[in-house]
Amino acid sequence: MTSSKSVEQRLAAAANKASRDQDALKALRDYAAEKARIDANTVRLRALRLEKEAADARAAAELAEQKKAAGPAPKRARKSSRSGTPA
C-alpha cells in the first residue's frame, strides 16, 4: 500500500516539473523574441549603411564629374628651392 506522503511527494514533484517546463518554454520564447528583435535591427542598420554608402558613391561620382567638366586645374608656378649661387 502506498503511503499518503509518497503520493504528496509525487504530486509536488509533478507540479515542480510542470513549473520548470513552463519556465523553459517561456525562456525559449523570450530568447526567440530577442533574436528576432536583434535580427530586425541588424537588417535595418545594414539597409541604412548600404544606403549611405550608395549616397557617398553618388556624391563622389558627381564631384569627379564636376571636376572633369571644369577642365584641368591651372598649373602653379614652381618656386625654385635653390639659391642663385652655384654650390
C-alpha positions in Angstrom: 0.0 0.0 0.0 1.3 3.5 -0.9 1.6 6.0 1.9 -0.1 9.4 1.5 3.3 11.1 1.9 4.7 9.5 -1.2 1.6 10.5 -3.2 2.0 14.0 -1.9 5.7 13.9 -2.9 4.9 12.7 -6.3 2.2 15.4 -6.8 4.7 18.0 -5.6 7.4 16.7 -7.9 4.9 16.7 -10.9 4.0 20.3 -10.1 7.6 21.3 -9.9 8.3 19.6 -13.2 5.4 21.3 -14.8 6.6 24.7 -13.5 10.1 24.0 -14.8 8.7 23.0 -18.2 6.7 26.3 -18.3 9.7 28.3 -17.3 11.8 26.6 -20.0 9.1 27.4 -22.7 9.0 31.0 -21.5 12.7 31.3 -21.7 12.7 29.8 -25.2 10.0 32.3 -26.3 12.0 35.2 -24.8 15.2 34.0 -26.5 13.4 33.7 -29.9 11.8 37.1 -29.5 15.1 38.8 -28.5 16.8 37.1 -31.5 14.1 38.3 -33.9 14.4 41.8 -32.5 18.2 41.8 -32.9 17.9 40.4 -36.4 15.4 43.0 -37.4 17.6 45.8 -36.1 20.6 44.3 -37.9 18.7 44.3 -41.2 17.6 47.9 -40.6 21.1 49.1 -39.8 22.5 47.2 -42.8 20.0 48.9 -45.1 20.9 52.3 -43.7 24.7 51.6 -44.2 24.2 50.4 -47.7 22.0 53.5 -48.5 24.7 55.8 -47.0 27.5 54.0 -49.0 25.4 54.4 -52.2 24.8 58.1 -51.5 28.6 58.6 -50.8 29.5 56.9 -54.0 27.0 59.1 -56.0 28.4 62.2 -54.3 31.9 61.2 -55.2 30.9 60.4 -58.8 29.2 63.8 -59.1 32.3 65.6 -57.6 34.5 63.8 -60.1 32.2 64.7 -63.0 32.2 68.4 -61.9 36.0 68.4 -61.7 36.1 66.8 -65.2 33.7 69.3 -66.6 35.6 72.2 -65.1 38.7 71.2 -67.1 42.2 70.8 -65.9 43.3 73.0 -63.0 45.7 75.8 -63.9 49.3 74.9 -63.1 51.0 76.9 -60.4 54.4 78.4 -60.9 57.1 76.4 -59.2 59.4 78.1 -56.7 63.0 77.1 -57.0 64.4 75.8 -53.8 68.0 76.6 -55.0 69.5 79.9 -54.5 71.0 81.8 -57.4 74.6 80.9 -56.5 76.2 77.6 -57.5 77.5 75.4 -54.8 
